Amino acid sequence: MSDRIFAGLWLALCVAGLFIAWQIQSEYSYEPVGPRPFPMLLLGLMAICAVMMLVRKPDTVQWPNATTLKKLALLCVMLAVYSWLFERLGFAICTALLTFGIGLLFGARAWAAALSGVVMGSALFYAFDRLLDVTLPVGSWLS
């Protein structure tokens, strides 16, 4: 039952978000596709997932144990720190640090988490900045 309540609320939020995202306008084009398609795509995919949760057979709910709840709380703290440092450190360094932290949280070895952080931060920065032409912060520590 809690799955369906969550899915219904989530679907309502997605529909409201789609109405808001449809109204996004930009005075000038600073990106090739503009600011509207990305939130519309994400909200549309989330709405489809919410509908799928509504129509499927509900599972028995088991609440996570204390260790999992601690990991979830730590993940929320890491995401808050990521958003707080995003402008100061820049996209590549913040993403590398977040990937490193998430890797350690999921039990990766330190060297593997560090390697994946460096690869993820630099590869995503290159993909967004060069290939997709999305302006990302490089960090105020460079200037």
N, CA, C and O atoms as CSV, one atom per row, in Angstrom:
chain,resi,resn,atom,element,x,y,z
A,1,MET,N,N,0.813,-1.194,0.000
A,1,MET,CA,C,0.000,0.000,0.000
A,1,MET,C,C,0.859,1.261,0.000
A,1,MET,O,O,0.528,2.242,-0.665
A,2,SER,N,N,1.973,1.232,0.756
A,2,SER,CA,C,2.821,2.419,0.807
A,2,SER,C,C,3.472,2.699,-0.546
A,2,SER,O,O,3.747,3.855,-0.870
A,3,ASP,N,N,3.724,1.645,-1.347
A,3,ASP,CA,C,4.260,1.841,-2.694
A,3,ASP,C,C,3.299,2.648,-3.549
A,3,ASP,O,O,3.712,3.548,-4.280
A,4,ARG,N,N,2.027,2.325,-3.455
A,4,ARG,CA,C,1.033,3.025,-4.274
A,4,ARG,C,C,0.811,4.458,-3.806
A,4,ARG,O,O,0.605,5.352,-4.626
A,5,ILE,N,N,0.850,4.679,-2.517
A,5,ILE,CA,C,0.736,6.051,-2.006
A,5,ILE,C,C,1.917,6.879,-2.497
A,5,ILE,O,O,1.743,7.997,-2.981
A,6,PHE,N,N,3.126,6.320,-2.369
A,6,PHE,CA,C,4.316,7.020,-2.849
A,6,PHE,C,C,4.229,7.286,-4.346
A,6,PHE,O,O,4.534,8.389,-4.799
A,7,ALA,N,N,3.813,6.276,-5.122
A,7,ALA,CA,C,3.735,6.429,-6.573
A,7,ALA,C,C,2.697,7.466,-6.960
A,7,ALA,O,O,2.920,8.242,-7.889
A,8,GLY,N,N,1.575,7.495,-6.273
A,8,GLY,CA,C,0.545,8.499,-6.566
A,8,GLY,C,C,1.023,9.904,-6.278
A,8,GLY,O,O,0.815,10.812,-7.082
A,9,LEU,N,N,1.671,10.092,-5.119
A,9,LEU,CA,C,2.224,11.413,-4.795
A,9,LEU,C,C,3.318,11.810,-5.778
A,9,LEU,O,O,3.379,12.957,-6.219
A,10,TRP,N,N,4.173,10.865,-6.115
A,10,TRP,CA,C,5.269,11.147,-7.036
A,10,TRP,C,C,4.745,11.504,-8.425
A,10,TRP,O,O,5.277,12.398,-9.083
A,11,LEU,N,N,3.700,10.804,-8.868
A,11,LEU,CA,C,3.098,11.111,-10.161
A,11,LEU,C,C,2.488,12.507,-10.162
A,11,LEU,O,O,2.617,13.242,-11.140
A,12,ALA,N,N,1.826,12.872,-9.073
A,12,ALA,CA,C,1.255,14.225,-8.974
A,12,ALA,C,C,2.355,15.287,-9.020
A,12,ALA,O,O,2.199,16.318,-9.673
A,13,LEU,N,N,3.460,15.034,-8.330
A,13,LEU,CA,C,4.579,15.984,-8.363
A,13,LEU,C,C,5.203,16.057,-9.752
A,13,LEU,O,O,5.594,17.137,-10.197
A,14,CYS,N,N,5.300,14.936,-10.435
A,14,CYS,CA,C,5.862,14.921,-11.793
A,14,CYS,C,C,4.977,15.697,-12.761
A,14,CYS,O,O,5.479,16.445,-13.599
A,15,VAL,N,N,3.667,15.523,-12.650
A,15,VAL,CA,C,2.750,16.251,-13.530
A,15,VAL,C,C,2.837,17.751,-13.250
A,15,VAL,O,O,2.862,18.557,-14.180
A,16,ALA,N,N,2.881,18.126,-11.971
A,16,ALA,CA,C,3.041,19.543,-11.632
A,16,ALA,C,C,4.369,20.075,-12.167
A,16,ALA,O,O,4.433,21.189,-12.687
A,17,GLY,N,N,5.423,19.279,-12.040
A,17,GLY,CA,C,6.723,19.693,-12.558
A,17,GLY,C,C,6.723,19.835,-14.068
A,17,GLY,O,O,7.375,20.727,-14.611
A,18,LEU,N,N,5.987,18.951,-14.758
A,18,LEU,CA,C,5.892,19.063,-16.218
A,18,LEU,C,C,5.196,20.351,-16.628
A,18,LEU,O,O,5.605,20.991,-17.597
A,19,PHE,N,N,4.146,20.741,-15.906
A,19,PHE,CA,C,3.481,22.015,-16.204
A,19,PHE,C,C,4.421,23.193,-15.973
A,19,PHE,O,O,4.432,24.147,-16.751
A,20,ILE,N,N,5.202,23.126,-14.912
A,20,ILE,CA,C,6.161,24.204,-14.629
A,20,ILE,C,C,7.268,24.219,-15.677
A,20,ILE,O,O,7.651,25.283,-16.164
A,21,ALA,N,N,7.779,23.045,-16.023
A,21,ALA,CA,C,8.878,22.969,-16.994
A,21,ALA,C,C,8.433,23.426,-18.381
A,21,ALA,O,O,9.240,23.960,-19.141
A,22,TRP,N,N,7.172,23.225,-18.717
A,22,TRP,CA,C,6.681,23.647,-20.022
A,22,TRP,C,C,6.720,25.172,-20.161
A,22,TRP,O,O,6.803,25.696,-21.272
A,23,GLN,N,N,6.661,25.874,-19.040
A,23,GLN,CA,C,6.637,27.339,-19.061
A,23,GLN,C,C,8.032,27.951,-19.048
A,23,GLN,O,O,8.160,29.175,-19.078
A,24,ILE,N,N,9.065,27.143,-19.004
A,24,ILE,CA,C,10.431,27.676,-18.980
A,24,ILE,C,C,10.735,28.342,-20.308
A,24,ILE,O,O,10.620,27.723,-21.366
A,25,GLN,N,N,11.118,29.587,-20.248
A,25,GLN,CA,C,11.495,30.349,-21.435
A,25,GLN,C,C,12.850,31.003,-21.172
A,25,GLN,O,O,13.214,31.267,-20.026
A,26,SER,N,N,13.571,31.253,-22.222
A,26,SER,CA,C,14.859,31.917,-22.112
A,26,SER,C,C,14.891,33.072,-23.108
A,26,SER,O,O,14.477,32.926,-24.258
A,27,GLU,N,N,15.387,34.221,-22.652
A,27,GLU,CA,C,15.474,35.387,-23.524
A,27,GLU,C,C,16.474,35.181,-24.652
A,27,GLU,O,O,16.309,35.704,-25.754
A,28,TYR,N,N,17.489,34.424,-24.361
A,28,TYR,CA,C,18.521,34.166,-25.364
A,28,TYR,C,C,18.893,32.696,-25.322
A,28,TYR,O,O,18.700,32.028,-24.306
A,29,SER,N,N,19.416,32.202,-26.407
A,29,SER,CA,C,19.780,30.795,-26.490
A,29,SER,C,C,21.233,30.634,-26.071
A,29,SER,O,O,22.141,30.995,-26.820
A,30,TYR,N,N,21.455,30.102,-24.896
A,30,TYR,CA,C,22.817,29.896,-24.410
A,30,TYR,C,C,23.258,28.452,-24.558
A,30,TYR,O,O,24.422,28.138,-24.311
A,31,GLU,N,N,22.364,27.573,-24.953
A,31,GLU,CA,C,22.689,26.184,-25.213
A,31,GLU,C,C,21.970,25.772,-26.492
A,31,GLU,O,O,20.966,26.388,-26.850
A,32,PRO,N,N,22.448,24.758,-27.182
A,32,PRO,CA,C,21.829,24.376,-28.458
A,32,PRO,C,C,20.348,24.001,-28.351
A,32,PRO,O,O,19.561,24.359,-29.228
A,33,VAL,N,N,19.957,23.286,-27.293
A,33,VAL,CA,C,18.569,22.845,-27.187
A,33,VAL,C,C,17.725,23.724,-26.277
A,33,VAL,O,O,16.504,23.568,-26.247
A,34,GLY,N,N,18.331,24.638,-25.537
A,34,GLY,CA,C,17.579,25.489,-24.630
A,34,GLY,C,C,17.369,24.820,-23.284
A,34,GLY,O,O,17.783,23.678,-23.083
A,35,PRO,N,N,16.724,25.530,-22.359
A,35,PRO,CA,C,16.590,25.017,-20.996
A,35,PRO,C,C,15.388,24.106,-20.764
A,35,PRO,O,O,15.301,23.500,-19.695
A,36,ARG,N,N,14.458,23.979,-21.707
A,36,ARG,CA,C,13.225,23.237,-21.475
A,36,ARG,C,C,13.336,21.716,-21.627
A,36,ARG,O,O,12.771,21.018,-20.784
A,37,PRO,N,N,14.007,21.149,-22.619
A,37,PRO,CA,C,13.915,19.698,-22.838
A,37,PRO,C,C,14.462,18.824,-21.720
A,37,PRO,O,O,13.906,17.758,-21.454
A,38,PHE,N,N,15.525,19.240,-21.064
A,38,PHE,CA,C,16.133,18.385,-20.038
A,38,PHE,C,C,15.185,18.123,-18.867
A,38,PHE,O,O,14.978,16.961,-18.519
A,39,PRO,N,N,14.597,19.158,-18.240
A,39,PRO,CA,C,13.650,18.846,-17.157
A,39,PRO,C,C,12.404,18.120,-17.649
A,39,PRO,O,O,11.846,17.292,-16.929
A,40,MET,N,N,11.960,18.426,-18.872
A,40,MET,CA,C,10.784,17.736,-19.412
A,40,MET,C,C,11.081,16.242,-19.579
A,40,MET,O,O,10.241,15.403,-19.254
A,41,LEU,N,N,12.259,15.913,-20.078
A,41,LEU,CA,C,12.638,14.520,-20.270
A,41,LEU,C,C,12.724,13.782,-18.935
A,41,LEU,O,O,12.186,12.684,-18.789
A,42,LEU,N,N,13.403,14.389,-17.966
A,42,LEU,CA,C,13.544,13.737,-16.662
A,42,LEU,C,C,12.197,13.548,-15.981
A,42,LEU,O,O,11.912,12.472,-15.454
A,43,LEU,N,N,11.371,14.582,-15.990
A,43,LEU,CA,C,10.069,14.476,-15.347
A,43,LEU,C,C,9.160,13.491,-16.078
A,43,LEU,O,O,8.373,12.789,-15.444
A,44,GLY,N,N,9.263,13.433,-17.396
A,44,GLY,CA,C,8.479,12.462,-18.143
A,44,GLY,C,C,8.877,11.034,-17.813
A,44,GLY,O,O,8.017,10.172,-17.635
A,45,LEU,N,N,10.182,10.779,-17.730
A,45,LEU,CA,C,10.654,9.434,-17.366
A,45,LEU,C,C,10.236,9.067,-15.939
A,45,LEU,O,O,9.846,7.930,-15.676
A,46,MET,N,N,10.320,10.031,-15.024
A,46,MET,CA,C,9.899,9.753,-13.647
A,46,MET,C,C,8.396,9.494,-13.576
A,46,MET,O,O,7.959,8.655,-12.789
A,47,ALA,N,N,7.597,10.195,-14.380
A,47,ALA,CA,C,6.149,9.970,-14.401
A,47,ALA,C,C,5.833,8.572,-14.935
A,47,ALA,O,O,4.943,7.895,-14.419
A,48,ILE,N,N,6.559,8.140,-15.964
A,48,ILE,CA,C,6.364,6.787,-16.490
A,48,ILE,C,C,6.688,5.749,-15.407
A,48,ILE,O,O,5.959,4.770,-15.250
A,49,CYS,N,N,7.768,5.960,-14.669
A,49,CYS,CA,C,8.130,5.030,-13.591
A,49,CYS,C,C,7.073,5.028,-12.486
A,49,CYS,O,O,6.775,3.976,-11.920
A,50,ALA,N,N,6.505,6.194,-12.175
A,50,ALA,CA,C,5.458,6.261,-11.151
A,50,ALA,C,C,4.215,5.509,-11.600
A,50,ALA,O,O,3.587,4.818,-10.798
A,51,VAL,N,N,3.850,5.636,-12.873
A,51,VAL,CA,C,2.696,4.892,-13.398
A,51,VAL,C,C,2.973,3.392,-13.333
A,51,VAL,O,O,2.085,2.614,-12.985
A,52,MET,N,N,4.180,2.987,-13.662
A,52,MET,CA,C,4.531,1.569,-13.583
A,52,MET,C,C,4.435,1.051,-12.152
A,52,MET,O,O,4.022,-0.087,-11.926
A,53,MET,N,N,4.819,1.890,-11.182
A,53,MET,CA,C,4.682,1.492,-9.781
A,53,MET,C,C,3.216,1.374,-9.375
A,53,MET,O,O,2.863,0.532,-8.550
A,54,LEU,N,N,2.371,2.211,-9.951
A,54,LEU,CA,C,0.951,2.164,-9.612
A,54,LEU,C,C,0.267,0.901,-10.139
A,54,LEU,O,O,-0.608,0.350,-9.470
A,55,VAL,N,N,0.651,0.442,-11.312
A,55,VAL,CA,C,-0.068,-0.670,-11.929
A,55,VAL,C,C,0.520,-2.047,-11.609
A,55,VAL,O,O,-0.133,-3.059,-11.864
A,56,ARG,N,N,1.704,-2.109,-11.072
A,56,ARG,CA,C,2.300,-3.414,-10.805
A,56,ARG,C,C,1.775,-3.987,-9.491
A,56,ARG,O,O,1.179,-3.281,-8.677
A,57,LYS,N,N,2.010,-5.276,-9.308
A,57,LYS,CA,C,1.612,-5.949,-8.076
A,57,LYS,C,C,2.510,-5.475,-6.942
A,57,LYS,O,O,3.734,-5.518,-7.073
A,58,PRO,N,N,1.937,-5.029,-5.841
A,58,PRO,CA,C,2.771,-4.501,-4.749
A,58,PRO,C,C,3.593,-5.591,-4.059
A,58,PRO,O,O,3.153,-6.730,-3.904
A,59,ASP,N,N,4.781,-5.207,-3.658
A,59,ASP,CA,C,5.670,-6.107,-2.917
A,59,ASP,C,C,5.431,-5.947,-1.423
A,59,ASP,O,O,4.834,-4.968,-0.976
A,60,THR,N,N,5.903,-6.917,-0.667
A,60,THR,CA,C,5.887,-6.751,0.780
A,60,THR,C,C,7.016,-5.786,1.138
A,60,THR,O,O,8.129,-5.885,0.622
A,61,VAL,N,N,6.706,-4.869,2.016
A,61,VAL,CA,C,7.651,-3.803,2.342
A,61,VAL,C,C,8.512,-4.234,3.524
A,61,VAL,O,O,8.001,-4.656,4.561
A,62,GLN,N,N,9.823,-4.121,3.349
A,62,GLN,CA,C,10.757,-4.344,4.439
A,62,GLN,C,C,11.582,-3.079,4.601
A,62,GLN,O,O,12.239,-2.634,3.660
A,63,TRP,N,N,11.546,-2.505,5.784
A,63,TRP,CA,C,12.307,-1.294,6.018
A,63,TRP,C,C,13.789,-1.631,6.123
A,63,TRP,O,O,14.153,-2.703,6.607
A,64,PRO,N,N,14.644,-0.716,5.670
A,64,PRO,CA,C,16.085,-0.987,5.721
A,64,PRO,C,C,16.597,-1.036,7.153
A,64,PRO,O,O,16.015,-0.462,8.074
A,65,ASN,N,N,17.718,-1.748,7.301
A,65,ASN,CA,C,18.329,-1.843,8.627
A,65,ASN,C,C,19.081,-0.551,8.956
A,65,ASN,O,O,19.152,0.359,8.131
A,66,ALA,N,N,19.632,-0.480,10.151
A,66,ALA,CA,C,20.281,0.750,10.622
A,66,ALA,C,C,21.510,1.101,9.786
A,66,ALA,O,O,21.779,2.281,9.562
A,67,THR,N,N,22.251,0.111,9.325
A,67,THR,CA,C,23.440,0.372,8.511
A,67,THR,C,C,23.063,1.040,7.195
A,67,THR,O,O,23.715,1.992,6.766
A,68,THR,N,N,22.027,0.547,6.566
A,68,THR,CA,C,21.581,1.136,5.303
A,68,THR,C,C,21.067,2.546,5.517
A,68,THR,O,O,21.324,3.424,4.693
A,69,LEU,N,N,20.348,2.785,6.603
A,69,LEU,CA,C,19.853,4.133,6.895
A,69,LEU,C,C,21.003,5.105,7.136
A,69,LEU,O,O,20.931,6.264,6.727
A,70,LYS,N,N,22.060,4.641,7.795
A,70,LYS,CA,C,23.236,5.487,8.006
A,70,LYS,C,C,23.904,5.821,6.683
A,70,LYS,O,O,24.346,6.951,6.474
A,71,LYS,N,N,23.978,4.838,5.786
A,71,LYS,CA,C,24.571,5.091,4.469
A,71,LYS,C,C,23.731,6.083,3.674
A,71,LYS,O,O,24.276,6.943,2.983
A,72,LEU,N,N,22.412,5.970,3.766
A,72,LEU,CA,C,21.538,6.916,3.073
A,72,LEU,C,C,21.696,8.328,3.630
A,72,LEU,O,O,21.720,9.299,2.874
A,73,ALA,N,N,21.801,8.437,4.946
A,73,ALA,CA,C,22.005,9.754,5.557
A,73,ALA,C,C,23.352,10.339,5.134
A,73,ALA,O,O,23.448,11.532,4.846
A,74,LEU,N,N,24.376,9.515,5.096
A,74,LEU,CA,C,25.695,9.972,4.659
A,74,LEU,C,C,25.670,10.390,3.196
A,74,LEU,O,O,26.324,11.362,2.819
A,75,LEU,N,N,24.927,9.670,2.372
A,75,LEU,CA,C,24.785,10.037,0.967
A,75,LEU,C,C,24.096,11.386,0.826
A,75,LEU,O,O,24.494,12.191,-0.016
A,76,CYS,N,N,23.075,11.649,1.630
A,76,CYS,CA,C,22.400,12.958,1.601
A,76,CYS,C,C,23.359,14.074,2.007
A,76,CYS,O,O,23.342,15.153,1.415
A,77,VAL,N,N,24.189,13.820,3.010
A,77,VAL,CA,C,25.181,14.820,3.430
A,77,VAL,C,C,26.187,15.066,2.309
A,77,VAL,O,O,26.553,16.210,2.042
A,78,MET,N,N,26.636,13.988,1.651
A,78,MET,CA,C,27.595,14.150,0.549
A,78,MET,C,C,26.985,14.955,-0.594
A,78,MET,O,O,27.673,15.782,-1.192
A,79,LEU,N,N,25.723,14.736,-0.906
A,79,LEU,CA,C,25.068,15.503,-1.968
A,79,LEU,C,C,24.908,16.975,-1.579
A,79,LEU,O,O,25.031,17.859,-2.427
A,80,ALA,N,N,24.633,17.237,-0.298
A,80,ALA,CA,C,24.531,18.623,0.162
A,80,ALA,C,C,25.887,19.325,0.065
A,80,ALA,O,O,25.956,20.480,-0.356
A,81,VAL,N,N,26.954,18.644,0.446
A,81,VAL,CA,C,28.303,19.216,0.334
A,81,VAL,C,C,28.665,19.422,-1.139
A,81,VAL,O,O,29.306,20.413,-1.489
A,82,TYR,N,N,28.257,18.495,-1.991
A,82,TYR,CA,C,28.492,18.627,-3.437
A,82,TYR,C,C,27.849,19.905,-3.966
A,82,TYR,O,O,28.480,20.664,-4.703
A,83,SER,N,N,26.602,20.138,-3.592
A,83,SER,CA,C,25.935,21.344,-4.084
A,83,SER,C,C,26.528,22.602,-3.477
A,83,SER,O,O,26.530,23.653,-4.119
A,84,TRP,N,N,27.027,22.518,-2.262
A,84,TRP,CA,C,27.606,23.687,-1.608
A,84,TRP,C,C,28.958,24.058,-2.232
A,84,TRP,O,O,29.277,25.241,-2.352
A,85,LEU,N,N,29.743,23.068,-2.623
A,85,LEU,CA,C,31.071,23.308,-3.182
A,85,LEU,C,C,31.096,23.374,-4.709
A,85,LEU,O,O,32.156,23.599,-5.293
A,86,PHE,N,N,29.954,23.184,-5.364
A,86,PHE,CA,C,29.898,23.075,-6.817
A,86,PHE,C,C,30.483,24.305,-7.519
A,86,PHE,O,O,31.278,24.154,-8.447
A,87,GLU,N,N,30.115,25.492,-7.107
A,87,GLU,CA,C,30.617,26.713,-7.746
A,87,GLU,C,C,32.079,26.968,-7.380
A,87,GLU,O,O,32.857,27.428,-8.215
A,88,ARG,N,N,32.449,26.672,-6.141
A,88,ARG,CA,C,33.811,26.987,-5.685
A,88,ARG,C,C,34.860,26.063,-6.300
A,88,ARG,O,O,35.884,26.527,-6.802
A,89,LEU,N,N,34.604,24.764,-6.259
A,89,LEU,CA,C,35.596,23.810,-6.753
A,89,LEU,C,C,35.428,23.490,-8.231
A,89,LEU,O,O,36.382,23.068,-8.883
A,90,GLY,N,N,34.238,23.682,-8.763
A,90,GLY,CA,C,33.979,23.369,-10.156
A,90,GLY,C,C,33.375,21.986,-10.317
A,90,GLY,O,O,33.405,21.161,-9.404
A,91,PHE,N,N,32.828,21.753,-11.500
A,91,PHE,CA,C,32.122,20.508,-11.776
A,91,PHE,C,C,33.034,19.295,-11.704
A,91,PHE,O,O,32.694,18.302,-11.061
A,92,ALA,N,N,34.180,19.363,-12.350
A,92,ALA,CA,C,35.041,18.177,-12.465
A,92,ALA,C,C,35.546,17.707,-11.103
A,92,ALA,O,O,35.500,16.513,-10.808
A,93,ILE,N,N,36.023,18.625,-10.277
A,93,ILE,CA,C,36.572,18.234,-8.974
A,93,ILE,C,C,35.468,17.773,-8.041
A,93,ILE,O,O,35.624,16.772,-7.341
A,94,CYS,N,N,34.343,18.501,-8.023
A,94,CYS,CA,C,33.227,18.093,-7.158
A,94,CYS,C,C,32.680,16.729,-7.553
A,94,CYS,O,O,32.379,15.904,-6.691
A,95,THR,N,N,32.551,16.491,-8.844
A,95,THR,CA,C,32.037,15.202,-9.304
A,95,THR,C,C,33.023,14.083,-8.989
A,95,THR,O,O,32.617,12.979,-8.626
A,96,ALA,N,N,34.316,14.365,-9.125
A,96,ALA,CA,C,35.324,13.362,-8.778
A,96,ALA,C,C,35.259,13.026,-7.286
A,96,ALA,O,O,35.333,11.855,-6.912
A,97,LEU,N,N,35.124,14.033,-6.444
A,97,LEU,CA,C,35.036,13.791,-5.001
A,97,LEU,C,C,33.756,13.050,-4.626
A,97,LEU,O,O,33.777,12.157,-3.779
A,98,LEU,N,N,32.642,13.419,-5.257
A,98,LEU,CA,C,31.385,12.730,-4.976
A,98,LEU,C,C,31.450,11.273,-5.426
A,98,LEU,O,O,30.996,10.381,-4.710
A,99,THR,N,N,32.006,11.032,-6.600
A,99,THR,CA,C,32.134,9.661,-7.091
A,99,THR,C,C,33.039,8.846,-6.179
A,99,THR,O,O,32.763,7.677,-5.907
A,100,PHE,N,N,34.110,9.454,-5.709
A,100,PHE,CA,C,35.006,8.788,-4.762
A,100,PHE,C,C,34.255,8.417,-3.489
A,100,PHE,O,O,34.360,7.287,-3.014
A,101,GLY,N,N,33.502,9.357,-2.940
A,101,GLY,CA,C,32.749,9.100,-1.711
A,101,GLY,C,C,31.693,8.029,-1.887
A,101,GLY,O,O,31.540,7.162,-1.027
A,102,ILE,N,N,30.957,8.076,-3.000
A,102,ILE,CA,C,29.935,7.066,-3.249
A,102,ILE,C,C,30.579,5.697,-3.462
A,102,ILE,O,O,30.037,4.681,-3.027
A,103,GLY,N,N,31.724,5.668,-4.126
A,103,GLY,CA,C,32.433,4.404,-4.300
A,103,GLY,C,C,32.830,3.786,-2.971
A,103,GLY,O,O,32.658,2.585,-2.764
A,104,LEU,N,N,33.362,4.604,-2.070
A,104,LEU,CA,C,33.721,4.092,-0.749
A,104,LEU,C,C,32.485,3.649,0.023
A,104,LEU,O,O,32.519,2.658,0.752
A,105,LEU,N,N,31.396,4.391,-0.144
A,105,LEU,CA,C,30.154,4.057,0.552
A,105,LEU,C,C,29.607,2.702,0.119
A,105,LEU,O,O,29.011,1.982,0.920
A,106,PHE,N,N,29.812,2.356,-1.152
A,106,PHE,CA,C,29.339,1.079,-1.664
A,106,PHE,C,C,30.377,-0.026,-1.555
A,106,PHE,O,O,30.180,-1.108,-2.107
A,107,GLY,N,N,31.465,0.217,-0.864
A,107,GLY,CA,C,32.423,-0.842,-0.569
A,107,GLY,C,C,33.571,-0.989,-1.551
A,107,GLY,O,O,34.236,-2.025,-1.555
A,108,ALA,N,N,33.825,0.001,-2.375
A,108,ALA,CA,C,34.946,-0.087,-3.303
A,108,ALA,C,C,36.254,0.137,-2.554
A,108,ALA,O,O,36.276,0.757,-1.491
A,109,ARG,N,N,37.331,-0.369,-3.115
A,109,ARG,CA,C,38.653,-0.076,-2.551
A,109,ARG,C,C,38.994,1.379,-2.832
A,109,ARG,O,O,38.481,1.973,-3.780
A,110,ALA,N,N,39.860,1.949,-2.004
A,110,ALA,CA,C,40.165,3.381,-2.116
A,110,ALA,C,C,40.771,3.723,-3.476
A,110,ALA,O,O,40.419,4.746,-4.063
A,111,TRP,N,N,41.664,2.895,-3.981
A,111,TRP,CA,C,42.302,3.204,-5.263
A,111,TRP,C,C,41.296,3.115,-6.406
A,111,TRP,O,O,41.351,3.910,-7.344
A,112,ALA,N,N,40.378,2.155,-6.333
A,112,ALA,CA,C,39.368,2.021,-7.384
A,112,ALA,C,C,38.379,3.179,-7.338
A,112,ALA,O,O,37.966,3.689,-8.379
A,113,ALA,N,N,37.997,3.594,-6.129
A,113,ALA,CA,C,37.087,4.724,-5.993
A,113,ALA,C,C,37.755,6.012,-6.474
A,113,ALA,O,O,37.110,6.840,-7.117
A,114,ALA,N,N,39.051,6.188,-6.165
A,114,ALA,CA,C,39.766,7.385,-6.618
A,114,ALA,C,C,39.912,7.389,-8.138
A,114,ALA,O,O,39.720,8.424,-8.776
A,115,LEU,N,N,40.243,6.263,-8.708
A,115,LEU,CA,C,40.377,6.171,-10.164
A,115,LEU,C,C,39.049,6.441,-10.858
A,115,LEU,O,O,38.999,7.180,-11.842
A,116,SER,N,N,37.981,5.850,-10.352
A,116,SER,CA,C,36.672,6.088,-10.972
A,116,SER,C,C,36.231,7.522,-10.780
A,116,SER,O,O,35.553,8.073,-11.648
A,117,GLY,N,N,36.597,8.152,-9.659
A,117,GLY,CA,C,36.270,9.557,-9.450
A,117,GLY,C,C,36.960,10.464,-10.453
A,117,GLY,O,O,36.340,11.366,-11.016
A,118,VAL,N,N,38.238,10.222,-10.672
A,118,VAL,CA,C,38.983,11.042,-11.636
A,118,VAL,C,C,38.441,10.833,-13.054
A,118,VAL,O,O,38.257,11.793,-13.801
A,119,VAL,N,N,38.191,9.580,-13.414
A,119,VAL,CA,C,37.669,9.290,-14.757
A,119,VAL,C,C,36.275,9.886,-14.931
A,119,VAL,O,O,35.988,10.496,-15.961
A,120,MET,N,N,35.414,9.719,-13.943
A,120,MET,CA,C,34.045,10.225,-14.046
A,120,MET,C,C,34.023,11.750,-14.093
A,120,MET,O,O,33.311,12.330,-14.913
A,121,GLY,N,N,34.786,12.400,-13.232
A,121,GLY,CA,C,34.804,13.860,-13.225
A,121,GLY,C,C,35.306,14.446,-14.524
A,121,GLY,O,O,34.693,15.364,-15.069
A,122,SER,N,N,36.417,13.925,-15.031
A,122,SER,CA,C,36.981,14.474,-16.264
A,122,SER,C,C,36.159,14.082,-17.489
A,122,SER,O,O,35.969,14.904,-18.386
A,123,ALA,N,N,35.669,12.846,-17.545
A,123,ALA,CA,C,34.895,12.404,-18.707
A,123,ALA,C,C,33.561,13.141,-18.798
A,123,ALA,O,O,33.159,13.558,-19.884
A,124,LEU,N,N,32.877,13.304,-17.674
A,124,LEU,CA,C,31.608,14.028,-17.706
A,124,LEU,C,C,31.813,15.504,-18.026
A,124,LEU,O,O,31.014,16.101,-18.748
A,125,PHE,N,N,32.881,16.095,-17.491
A,125,PHE,CA,C,33.140,17.499,-17.809
A,125,PHE,C,C,33.401,17.657,-19.304
A,125,PHE,O,O,32.876,18.572,-19.937
A,126,TYR,N,N,34.208,16.768,-19.862
A,126,TYR,CA,C,34.483,16.831,-21.301
A,126,TYR,C,C,33.206,16.626,-22.111
A,126,TYR,O,O,32.954,17.345,-23.078
A,127,ALA,N,N,32.401,15.640,-21.709
A,127,ALA,CA,C,31.175,15.348,-22.464
A,127,ALA,C,C,30.205,16.519,-22.430
A,127,ALA,O,O,29.650,16.894,-23.463
A,128,PHE,N,N,29.994,17.098,-21.252
A,128,PHE,CA,C,29.053,18.211,-21.168
A,128,PHE,C,C,29.623,19.495,-21.765
A,128,PHE,O,O,28.928,20.201,-22.496
A,129,ASP,N,N,30.877,19.800,-21.460
A,129,ASP,CA,C,31.444,21.067,-21.881
A,129,ASP,C,C,31.794,21.085,-23.365
A,129,ASP,O,O,31.490,22.060,-24.052
A,130,ARG,N,N,32.413,20.054,-23.863
A,130,ARG,CA,C,32.885,20.049,-25.254
A,130,ARG,C,C,31.865,19.454,-26.226
A,130,ARG,O,O,31.580,20.048,-27.266
A,131,LEU,N,N,31.318,18.295,-25.894
A,131,LEU,CA,C,30.442,17.611,-26.830
A,131,LEU,C,C,29.018,18.180,-26.838
A,131,LEU,O,O,28.432,18.371,-27.903
A,132,LEU,N,N,28.467,18.449,-25.658
A,132,LEU,CA,C,27.101,18.949,-25.574
A,132,LEU,C,C,27.020,20.469,-25.485
A,132,LEU,O,O,25.929,21.033,-25.556
A,133,ASP,N,N,28.152,21.133,-25.331
A,133,ASP,CA,C,28.233,22.590,-25.269
A,133,ASP,C,C,27.404,23.174,-24.121
A,133,ASP,O,O,26.757,24.210,-24.274
A,134,VAL,N,N,27.435,22.493,-22.968
A,134,VAL,CA,C,26.767,22.963,-21.758
A,134,VAL,C,C,27.811,23.651,-20.893
A,134,VAL,O,O,28.853,23.069,-20.592
A,135,THR,N,N,27.542,24.868,-20.500
A,135,THR,CA,C,28.487,25.629,-19.693
A,135,THR,C,C,28.459,25.126,-18.254
A,135,THR,O,O,27.417,25.143,-17.600
A,136,LEU,N,N,29.612,24.680,-17.771
A,136,LEU,CA,C,29.752,24.198,-16.400
A,136,LEU,C,C,30.812,25.020,-15.679
A,136,LEU,O,O,31.755,25.502,-16.308
A,137,PRO,N,N,30.668,25.187,-14.363
A,137,PRO,CA,C,31.674,25.957,-13.633
A,137,PRO,C,C,32.996,25.192,-13.547
A,137,PRO,O,O,33.018,23.985,-13.309
A,138,VAL,N,N,34.091,25.920,-13.747
A,138,VAL,CA,C,35.416,25.310,-13.609
A,138,VAL,C,C,35.968,25.522,-12.215
A,138,VAL,O,O,36.984,24.927,-11.857
A,139,GLY,N,N,35.322,26.353,-11.428
A,139,GLY,CA,C,35.747,26.601,-10.063
A,139,GLY,C,C,36.315,27.985,-9.892
A,139,GLY,O,O,37.061,28.477,-10.739
A,140,SER,N,N,35.954,28.613,-8.783
A,140,SER,CA,C,36.460,29.955,-8.517
A,140,SER,C,C,37.869,29.925,-7.939
A,140,SER,O,O,38.516,30.966,-7.825
A,141,TRP,N,N,38.346,28.744,-7.574
A,141,TRP,CA,C,39.718,28.645,-7.038
A,141,TRP,C,C,40.743,28.834,-8.139
A,141,TRP,O,O,41.909,29.093,-7.843
A,142,LEU,N,N,40.347,28.713,-9.410
A,142,LEU,CA,C,41.273,28.929,-10.532
A,142,LEU,C,C,41.466,30.392,-10.853
A,142,LEU,O,O,42.503,30.766,-11.402
A,143,SER,N,N,40.491,31.239,-10.527
A,143,SER,CA,C,40.611,32.647,-10.891
A,143,SER,C,C,41.226,33.505,-9.829
A,143,SER,O,O,41.379,34.711,-10.021
